[in-house]
Amino acid sequence: MKILVQELVGENAITLEDGDKIYKNIFPALKSEEKISIDFVGVKVFASPFFNAAIGKLLRDFTTDTLNRLLSFLNLNSVGSDVLKRVIENSKQFYSNPEVQRAIEQTMTQRSEEH
């Protein structure tokens, strides 16, 4: 299976909502052990929220080894690659460490109460 990111979200891969579009397309295929290529041809701008929603939360349900085996990224420039690597490292820590999850959730709750 090949996912063309630009067709789903345009040339800016920035928002959680756009990342969720990718996630919803790839999650069922990953559950079926299907190999997926995510093609970023034509995508110019990348941000962490996009990758958190699209890829980071996959680490809640899949091991890094499984994702490395089933997912490939095409035409991802160096900026996008750097953001993706950072998101993956943060997600691995988040999903493997309940203390990190609690600390982040507490911080988010405090911030929402302040606003």
Backbone torsions as a table, in degrees:
resi	resn	phi	psi	omega
1	MET	NA	140.5	178.4
2	LYS	-125.0	128.7	177.7
3	ILE	-107.0	122.6	175.7
4	LEU	-96.7	104.3	-174.3
5	VAL	-59.0	-43.1	-177.8
6	GLN	-59.4	-35.7	179.0
7	GLU	-66.6	-31.0	-177.6
8	LEU	-89.2	-33.7	-172.8
9	VAL	-129.2	-9.2	-176.8
10	GLY	92.6	-161.8	-174.6
11	GLU	-88.4	-2.1	178.2
12	ASN	-117.0	111.1	178.1
13	ALA	-99.3	83.9	-169.1
14	ILE	-121.9	-47.2	-166.3
15	THR	-89.6	159.7	173.7
16	LEU	-60.1	-40.0	-178.5
17	GLU	-62.2	-42.4	178.1
18	ASP	-67.6	-40.1	176.9
19	GLY	-61.8	-37.2	179.1
20	ASP	-64.7	-32.4	176.1
21	LYS	-61.0	-42.2	179.1
22	ILE	-66.9	-47.8	-179.6
23	TYR	-54.1	-47.4	-178.0
24	LYS	-64.6	-25.7	177.6
25	ASN	-80.9	-31.5	-173.5
26	ILE	-99.2	-27.0	-175.9
27	PHE	-55.8	-51.1	-179.3
28	PRO	-60.6	-36.8	179.6
29	ALA	-67.1	-40.1	177.8
30	LEU	-64.3	-39.3	177.9
31	LYS	-60.4	-29.9	178.8
32	SER	-90.7	8.6	179.3
33	GLU	65.0	26.7	179.3
34	GLU	-84.3	138.4	176.5
35	LYS	-76.1	139.4	-176.0
36	ILE	-131.9	134.0	171.5
37	SER	-108.1	126.7	176.8
38	ILE	-105.7	112.4	-173.1
39	ASP	-102.0	122.5	-178.1
40	PHE	-101.2	19.8	179.1
41	VAL	-57.3	130.5	178.5
42	GLY	85.4	-6.3	178.2
43	VAL	-88.9	129.0	-173.2
44	LYS	-110.0	-28.8	-174.7
45	VAL	-123.6	137.2	-177.9
46	PHE	-130.3	147.1	175.9
47	ALA	-145.1	154.5	-178.9
48	SER	-55.6	-43.7	-178.8
49	PRO	-55.8	-38.8	178.1
50	PHE	-60.0	-52.1	-177.8
51	PHE	-69.1	-31.5	175.7
52	ASN	-59.5	-46.0	-178.2
53	ALA	-74.6	-39.6	-175.2
54	ALA	-77.3	-43.6	-170.8
55	ILE	-119.7	-44.9	-175.0
56	GLY	-54.5	-44.6	-176.8
57	LYS	-74.1	-8.5	173.1
58	LEU	-64.1	-27.1	-178.7
59	LEU	-70.7	-7.6	173.6
60	ARG	-72.3	-32.6	-173.0
61	ASP	-114.9	-14.0	-176.6
62	PHE	-131.6	149.2	175.3
63	THR	-77.8	161.2	176.1
64	THR	-59.4	-40.8	179.6
65	ASP	-60.7	-42.2	179.1
66	THR	-63.6	-45.7	179.8
67	LEU	-64.7	-40.0	177.7
68	ASN	-62.8	-33.5	-179.4
69	ARG	-76.0	-36.5	-171.5
70	LEU	-101.2	-22.4	-176.0
71	LEU	-107.7	137.4	170.0
72	SER	-133.6	150.6	-177.9
73	PHE	-117.2	126.0	-178.2
74	LEU	-113.7	145.6	174.0
75	ASN	54.8	36.5	177.6
76	LEU	-96.7	116.6	-177.1
77	ASN	-70.6	174.8	-174.0
78	SER	-63.9	-35.0	178.0
79	VAL	-65.2	-49.1	178.2
80	GLY	-60.3	-40.7	179.2
81	SER	-62.7	-42.8	178.5
82	ASP	-63.3	-44.1	178.9
83	VAL	-63.0	-44.5	179.9
84	LEU	-60.6	-45.0	179.7
85	LYS	-60.4	-43.0	179.4
86	ARG	-63.2	-43.6	179.2
87	VAL	-62.9	-42.5	179.8
88	ILE	-63.3	-44.7	178.9
89	GLU	-62.2	-45.0	178.4
90	ASN	-63.3	-40.6	-179.9
91	SER	-66.8	-39.3	177.7
92	LYS	-60.0	-44.4	178.5
93	GLN	-64.5	-45.1	-177.1
94	PHE	-60.7	-49.5	-175.0
95	TYR	-80.0	-15.8	-179.7
96	SER	-98.3	-9.8	-174.5
97	ASN	-129.3	104.9	-178.8
98	PRO	-59.5	-30.6	178.9
99	GLU	-65.9	-39.7	177.5
100	VAL	-65.2	-43.0	178.7
101	GLN	-58.3	-47.5	-179.7
102	ARG	-62.3	-43.5	-178.5
103	ALA	-62.7	-43.3	179.6
104	ILE	-67.3	-43.4	179.8
105	GLU	-63.4	-39.0	177.3
106	GLN	-64.6	-43.0	179.0
107	THR	-62.1	-44.2	-179.9
108	MET	-64.9	-39.9	178.4
109	THR	-63.9	-44.3	178.5
110	GLN	-61.7	-41.9	-179.5
111	ARG	-65.1	-41.0	-179.2
112	SER	-69.0	-32.5	177.7
113	GLU	-70.5	-30.0	179.5
114	GLU	-72.7	-25.8	-176.8
115	HIS	-102.8	NA	NA
